[in-house]
Amino acid sequence: MCIRDSLWTFLYLTDRERAAVKFVKKSLNLKLISSFLIHTNELIRKAALIILGNISIGDEEDVEDALNSNCLPHLSSLLATEQHPELLKDICWLLSNIAIDTRNHNSLLISLGVTKNLITLIGKGYAKSVKKEAFFALRNMVKRATGEQMALLVKEGLLKAVADWMETKDPELVSILLDILDEVVEGGKEVALEFELLGGRSKLEFIQLHGNVAFYNRSLSLLKKCREQINASQNEMEFDEPLPS
């Protein structure tokens, strides 16, 4: 009871202005807070998640402090084991805050299995609201991803996860999926062909039926970009063929 009440007191402080967050960081051992992420009590886990999430909303120093708490291994594990939908949303929210930092933390997120577990979570039978938070975190990650990191994300199943949800009628989720695709289809012919095999063309055409002008234009642009990736690669292959003697 004492641990839970203390954590919730600090949680309310971090919900206030940034000066209160600085005070909490000085007053608490963040590694101890991180250890509560795997506590057996759901309310203690939630308080630890929100405290770290509120801290990570801030500047680069705040994100660094959150990372130094050793929270990522716990978060990766929780993505695979946590059963409470609201806590899963909080986990994805915290990861989104870390991923949107101006620095690229994808190598760490990939090596610890965070990205793979987010993609796996999307394939489970949770409510759409949970999956939307997972996609939001992945969107923030792909914005910073290098070509090599993007290839790893596609290999882990990112493109399939996106394709499976492209027929949703939720406009906010559609926008998130289009954001991800804008980054992923830059991966070249292999990515464009895989997207095609996953029914990407017909699903982009489905998005054009939303009646949203912005969605129509973005999906049309993605169709053109995929076609250009495939055609450019075919032209390179033709150019590389030796001339007949």
Phi, psi and chi 1 to 4 in degrees:
 res  aa     phi    psi   chi1   chi2   chi3   chi4
   1 MET       -  -43.3 -179.7   73.4   74.0      -
   2 CYS   -63.7  -43.6 -178.9      -      -      -
   3 ILE   -63.0  -46.9  -66.4  175.1      -      -
   4 ARG   -60.5  -48.0 -173.5 -166.1   68.4 -171.8
   5 ASP   -65.3  -38.4  -69.0  -13.8      -      -
   6 SER   -64.6  -45.1  -63.2      -      -      -
   7 LEU   -62.4  -41.3  -75.5  174.0      -      -
   8 TRP   -69.5  -28.6  -81.9   83.5      -      -
   9 THR   -65.0  -45.4  -62.5      -      -      -
  10 PHE   -67.8  -32.9  -78.0  112.0      -      -
  11 LEU   -59.8  -48.0 -178.5  157.8      -      -
  12 TYR   -61.5  -34.0  -68.0  134.2      -      -
  13 LEU   -65.4  -43.4  -77.7  173.3      -      -
  14 THR   -71.7  -14.9   60.6      -      -      -
  15 ASP   -77.0   -7.7  -93.4  -21.4      -      -
  16 ARG   -95.3 -151.4  -61.0  175.1 -178.2  -86.5
  17 GLU   -68.6  163.5   64.3  -86.3    2.0      -
  18 ARG   -62.3  -28.2  -64.3  -51.0  -60.9  174.9
  19 ALA   -60.5  -35.6      -      -      -      -
  20 ALA   -68.2  -34.9      -      -      -      -
  21 VAL   -64.5  -43.0  171.4      -      -      -
  22 LYS   -60.3  -39.6  -59.0  -65.2 -177.2 -175.3
  23 PHE   -63.5  -43.7  168.5   77.4      -      -
  24 VAL   -63.5  -40.7  168.6      -      -      -
  25 LYS   -61.8  -38.1  -72.7 -159.6  -56.8  178.0
  26 LYS   -74.4  -27.7  -71.0 -179.4  179.2  179.7
  27 SER   -87.4  -22.9  -55.1      -      -      -
  28 LEU  -114.0  151.9  -67.0  178.4      -      -
  29 ASN   -88.1  105.5  179.9  -23.7      -      -
  30 LEU   -66.5  -25.5  -68.4 -173.3      -      -
  31 LYS   -66.7  -33.7  -72.9 -172.1  176.8 -179.7
  32 LEU   -67.3  -43.5  177.1   61.7      -      -
  33 ILE   -59.0  -43.3  -60.3  -59.7      -      -
  34 SER   -61.0  -36.7  178.9      -      -      -
  35 SER   -64.0  -25.0   71.6      -      -      -
  36 PHE   -75.1   -9.0  -70.4  132.4      -      -
  37 LEU   -61.9  -25.3  -67.5  172.0      -      -
  38 ILE  -110.7   21.4   53.0  174.9      -      -
  39 HIS   -67.9  152.6 -162.1  -80.8      -      -
  40 THR   -72.9  -20.9   54.6      -      -      -
  41 ASN   -86.2  123.9 -174.8  -65.8      -      -
  42 GLU   -61.2  -39.3  175.9 -172.6  -12.9      -
  43 LEU   -69.3  -32.0  -69.8  175.6      -      -
  44 ILE   -71.0  -41.4  -71.1  177.2      -      -
  45 ARG   -60.1  -44.8  -66.6 -159.2  -56.1  -81.4
  46 LYS   -63.8  -43.5 -176.2  174.6 -176.6   65.5
  47 ALA   -61.0  -43.4      -      -      -      -
  48 ALA   -62.9  -40.5      -      -      -      -
  49 LEU   -61.3  -46.3  -80.2  166.5      -      -
  50 ILE   -72.1  -36.6  -63.2  177.4      -      -
  51 ILE   -59.5  -49.9  -71.2  170.8      -      -
  52 LEU   -66.7  -35.2  -69.1  169.9      -      -
  53 GLY   -65.9  -43.2      -      -      -      -
  54 ASN   -65.8  -36.8  -75.2  -18.8      -      -
  55 ILE   -64.3  -43.3  -71.6  171.8      -      -
  56 SER   -73.9   -7.5   63.3      -      -      -
  57 ILE   -68.6  -21.9  -71.2  173.5      -      -
  58 GLY   -76.1 -141.3      -      -      -      -
  59 ASP   -88.8 -172.4   55.1   24.3      -      -
  60 GLU   -59.1  -38.1  -71.1 -174.5   -3.6      -
  61 GLU   -62.4  -41.1  178.1 -173.1  -29.8      -
  62 ASP   -64.7  -43.2  -67.6  -37.1      -      -
  63 VAL   -63.3  -41.1  173.9      -      -      -
  64 GLU   -61.9  -41.7 -166.2   67.7   29.8      -
  65 ASP   -62.2  -40.8  -71.8  -23.5      -      -
  66 ALA   -63.8  -43.2      -      -      -      -
  67 LEU   -65.0  -38.8  -71.4  171.9      -      -
  68 ASN   -69.0  -11.5  -71.8  -21.8      -      -
  69 SER   -75.4   -4.4   74.3      -      -      -
  70 ASN    66.6   34.9 -160.9   35.9      -      -
  71 CYS   -78.5  -27.6   65.0      -      -      -
  72 LEU   -60.8  -44.0  -75.7 -177.0      -      -
  73 PRO   -59.0  -38.8  -24.9   35.5      -      -
  74 HIS   -66.3  -42.1  -64.5  -38.7      -      -
  75 LEU   -64.5  -40.8  -65.6  173.9      -      -
  76 SER   -61.7  -43.6 -177.2      -      -      -
  77 SER   -64.8  -41.1  176.0      -      -      -
  78 LEU   -64.8  -32.7  -75.9  170.4      -      -
  79 LEU   -58.6  -29.5  -75.5  170.8      -      -
  80 ALA   -92.7  -20.8      -      -      -      -
  81 THR  -117.9  -25.5   60.5      -      -      -
  82 GLU   -63.7  135.4 -178.2   59.2   65.1      -
  83 GLN  -105.5  -14.9  -61.0  -63.6  -47.5      -
  84 HIS   -88.9  117.2  -62.7  -83.6      -      -
  85 PRO   -54.7  -41.1  -26.4   35.4      -      -
  86 GLU   -65.5  -36.5  -71.8  -55.8  -47.4      -
  87 LEU   -70.8  -35.8  -70.8 -174.4      -      -
  88 LEU   -62.0  -39.3  -75.6  168.5      -      -
  89 LYS   -64.3  -39.3  -71.9  164.4   65.4  174.4
  90 ASP   -64.9  -38.8  -69.3  -25.9      -      -
  91 ILE   -62.2  -47.1  -66.6  164.9      -      -
  92 CYS   -63.7  -37.8  -66.4      -      -      -
  93 TRP   -62.6  -45.1  166.8   68.8      -      -
  94 LEU   -61.8  -43.4  171.0   50.3      -      -
  95 LEU   -64.4  -35.9  -69.9  168.9      -      -
  96 SER   -61.4  -42.4  -67.0      -      -      -
  97 ASN   -62.7  -39.7  -66.4  -16.1      -      -
  98 ILE   -69.4  -41.9  -68.2  171.1      -      -
  99 ALA   -69.9  -28.1      -      -      -      -
 100 ILE   -80.3   -6.0 -158.8   61.7      -      -
 101 ASP   -53.4  151.2 -175.8   36.5      -      -
 102 THR   -66.9  -16.5   54.7      -      -      -
 103 ARG   -94.7  157.3  -64.1  159.1  -63.0  174.3
 104 ASN   -91.3  110.6 -175.0  -18.7      -      -
 105 HIS  -103.4   13.3  -59.6  -65.2      -      -
 106 ASN   -63.6  -35.8  -74.6  -33.3      -      -
 107 SER   -57.9  -44.1  -67.5      -      -      -
 108 LEU   -66.8  -44.6 -172.8   58.3      -      -
 109 LEU   -63.2  -38.5  -66.4  166.5      -      -
 110 ILE   -71.8  -45.5  -68.5  170.6      -      -
 111 SER   -64.2  -30.5   66.7      -      -      -
 112 LEU   -87.4    0.6  -69.9  173.1      -      -
 113 GLY    81.6   10.7      -      -      -      -
 114 VAL   -63.4  -48.9  171.2      -      -      -
 115 THR   -64.5  -42.6   52.5      -      -      -
 116 LYS   -62.8  -41.3 -176.1  175.6 -178.3  179.7
 117 ASN   -70.8  -31.6  -72.9  -20.4      -      -
 118 LEU   -63.7  -45.0  -82.8  170.5      -      -
 119 ILE   -65.1  -40.4  -67.2  167.1      -      -
 120 THR   -63.6  -39.9  -59.6      -      -      -
 121 LEU   -59.0  -39.1  174.5   66.1      -      -
 122 ILE   -62.1  -30.6  -68.8  167.8      -      -
 123 GLY   -82.2   -5.8      -      -      -      -
 124 LYS   -87.0  174.0  -66.4 -178.2  178.8  179.3
 125 GLY   -87.3   36.5      -      -      -      -
 126 TYR   -84.0  167.3  -69.6  105.3      -      -
 127 ALA   -64.2  156.7      -      -      -      -
 128 LYS   -57.5  -33.7 -178.2 -179.8   66.7  176.8
 129 SER   -61.5  -35.3   59.5      -      -      -
 130 VAL   -68.2  -45.5  173.6      -      -      -
 131 LYS   -66.7  -33.1  -58.0 -175.9 -179.2 -167.9
 132 LYS   -64.0  -41.0 -174.2 -170.3  -67.9 -172.7
 133 GLU   -64.5  -37.2  -71.2  -66.4  -25.2      -
 134 ALA   -65.9  -43.2      -      -      -      -
 135 PHE   -63.6  -36.8  -85.9  124.1      -      -
 136 PHE   -61.7  -43.5 -162.2   88.7      -      -
 137 ALA   -63.4  -43.0      -      -      -      -
 138 LEU   -65.4  -36.5  -72.0  164.5      -      -
 139 ARG   -59.9  -44.5 -175.6 -166.1   71.5  171.2
 140 ASN   -64.6  -31.5  -70.4  -13.2      -      -
 141 MET   -71.7  -42.8  -67.8  171.5 -168.3      -
 142 VAL   -69.5  -23.9  -60.1      -      -      -
 143 LYS   -63.8  -25.6  -75.8 -178.9  177.0  -65.1
 144 ARG  -104.1   -5.5  -56.1  -88.9 -176.1 -109.3
 145 ALA   -69.8  139.6      -      -      -      -
 146 THR   -79.2  172.4   63.6      -      -      -
 147 GLY   -59.4  -41.5      -      -      -      -
 148 GLU   -66.0  -41.9 -177.6  179.0   -2.3      -
 149 GLN   -66.2  -38.2  -69.4  166.8   -9.1      -
 150 MET   -63.2  -40.5 -166.2   73.1   77.1      -
 151 ALA   -61.4  -39.7      -      -      -      -
 152 LEU   -65.6  -39.9  -73.0  170.8      -      -
 153 LEU   -64.4  -40.2  -70.2  171.1      -      -
 154 VAL   -65.5  -40.5  170.9      -      -      -
 155 LYS   -63.2  -33.3 -173.5  176.0 -179.2  180.0
 156 GLU   -76.2   -8.3  -71.3  178.5  -15.8      -
 157 GLY   109.9   13.9      -      -      -      -
 158 LEU   -59.6  -46.2  174.9   61.1      -      -
 159 LEU   -63.3  -41.1 -157.3   55.1      -      -
 160 LYS   -65.1  -41.4 -176.3 -179.4 -175.2  -54.8
 161 ALA   -60.2  -42.2      -      -      -      -
 162 VAL   -65.0  -48.1  170.4      -      -      -
 163 ALA   -59.8  -37.9      -      -      -      -
 164 ASP   -64.8  -21.8  -73.9  -13.4      -      -
 165 TRP  -110.8    7.9  -86.0   90.3      -      -
 166 MET   -72.4  -12.4  -74.5  176.2   65.4      -
 167 GLU   -95.8   12.6  -66.7 -179.7  -11.1      -
 168 THR   -66.5  152.2  179.4      -      -      -
 169 LYS   -99.2    4.9  -65.0 -178.3  179.3  179.3
 170 ASP   -80.3  109.9 -178.4  -26.4      -      -
 171 PRO   -62.5  -34.5   19.6  -30.4      -      -
 172 GLU   -65.7  -41.9 -175.9  179.9   17.9      -
 173 LEU   -68.4  -39.4 -178.4   51.1      -      -
 174 VAL   -57.9  -43.8  170.8      -      -      -
 175 SER   -61.4  -41.1 -178.1      -      -      -
 176 ILE   -63.8  -43.8  -66.8  169.8      -      -
 177 LEU   -63.8  -40.4  -62.7  177.9      -      -
 178 LEU   -66.0  -37.0  -69.9  173.5      -      -
 179 ASP   -59.9  -44.4  -74.2  -17.1      -      -
 180 ILE   -63.5  -45.7  -66.4  173.4      -      -
 181 LEU   -63.4  -36.0  -74.6  173.0      -      -
 182 ASP   -55.1  -36.3  -80.8  -24.8      -      -
 183 GLU   -84.3  -42.0  -55.0  -67.1  -22.9      -
 184 VAL   -69.6  -39.4  175.5      -      -      -
 185 VAL   -70.3   -5.6  -63.8      -      -      -
 186 GLU   -73.2   -4.7  -64.3  -69.5  -12.1      -
 187 GLY   -72.7   -3.4      -      -      -      -
 188 GLY   102.2 -168.2      -      -      -      -
 189 LYS   -59.0  -43.8  175.1 -167.6  173.1 -175.5
 190 GLU   -59.9  -43.6  -69.9   75.3   14.8      -
 191 VAL   -66.9  -44.0  172.6      -      -      -
 192 ALA   -61.6  -40.9      -      -      -      -
 193 LEU   -68.1  -41.0  -75.1  174.0      -      -
 194 GLU   -62.9  -41.6 -179.9  176.5  -14.5      -
 195 PHE   -61.5  -39.7 -173.8   53.9      -      -
 196 GLU   -62.3  -43.5 -176.3   82.9    8.9      -
 197 LEU   -66.2  -27.0  -69.8  172.2      -      -
 198 LEU   -83.5    7.6  -69.5  167.9      -      -
 199 GLY    81.2   22.7      -      -      -      -
 200 GLY   -58.1  -40.4      -      -      -      -
 201 ARG   -62.4  -49.8  179.6 -174.1  -59.4  178.7
 202 SER   -65.8  -31.0   62.6      -      -      -
 203 LYS   -75.1  -33.7  -68.2  179.7  179.1 -176.2
 204 LEU   -67.4  -37.3  -76.2  171.4      -      -
 205 GLU   -66.0  -34.4  -69.6  170.7  -12.1      -
 206 PHE   -63.2  -41.7  176.9   84.9      -      -
 207 ILE   -61.7  -31.0  -71.7  176.1      -      -
 208 GLN   -64.8  -17.4  -67.3  177.3  -23.2      -
 209 LEU   -87.4    0.6  -58.6  177.3      -      -
 210 HIS   -64.2  -22.8  -90.1 -102.7      -      -
 211 GLY    83.4   10.5      -      -      -      -
 212 ASN  -103.4  117.9 -178.1  -54.8      -      -
 213 VAL   -60.9  -42.0  174.6      -      -      -
 214 ALA   -62.8  -43.0      -      -      -      -
 215 PHE   -63.7  -40.6  -72.1  170.2      -      -
 216 TYR   -60.3  -48.0 -178.7   90.7      -      -
 217 ASN   -67.1  -39.0  -70.3  -27.3      -      -
 218 ARG   -68.6  -41.2  -68.2 -175.0   68.0 -173.5
 219 SER   -67.5  -37.1   58.0      -      -      -
 220 LEU   -63.6  -42.3 -177.1   61.6      -      -
 221 SER   -62.4  -39.7  175.8      -      -      -
 222 LEU   -67.9  -38.8  -79.5  164.4      -      -
 223 LEU   -60.1  -44.0  -77.8  167.1      -      -
 224 LYS   -65.3  -40.7  -69.9  178.8  179.1  177.7
 225 LYS   -64.4  -42.8 -169.3  179.7  -67.0 -175.9
 226 CYS   -62.9  -42.5  -71.7      -      -      -
 227 ARG   -63.8  -41.2 -166.8  176.6  -57.4  118.2
 228 GLU   -64.4  -39.5  -72.7  169.1   -0.7      -
 229 GLN   -61.5  -44.2  -67.3  -81.0   18.6      -
 230 ILE   -69.4  -45.4  -65.7  171.8      -      -
 231 ASN   -65.3  -39.3  -68.2  -19.3      -      -
 232 ALA   -62.8  -40.3      -      -      -      -
 233 SER   -67.2  -39.6  179.5      -      -      -
 234 GLN   -65.5  -38.5  -70.5  174.1  -18.9      -
 235 ASN   -65.3  -37.6  -68.5  -24.1      -      -
 236 GLU   -64.7  -40.6  -72.6  174.7    7.5      -
 237 MET   -63.4  -41.7  -69.5  175.6   61.0      -
 238 GLU   -65.3  -39.1  -68.1  171.9    2.8      -
 239 PHE   -67.0  -33.1 -175.6   77.8      -      -
 240 ASP   -77.4  -15.1  -72.4  -20.2      -      -
 241 GLU   -66.5  135.4  -69.7 -179.8   -1.9      -
 242 PRO   -66.2  144.0   23.7  -32.5      -      -
 243 LEU   -69.2  144.8  -66.1  173.0      -      -
 244 PRO   -64.7  140.3   23.1  -33.2      -      -
 245 SER   -83.0      -   55.6      -      -      -
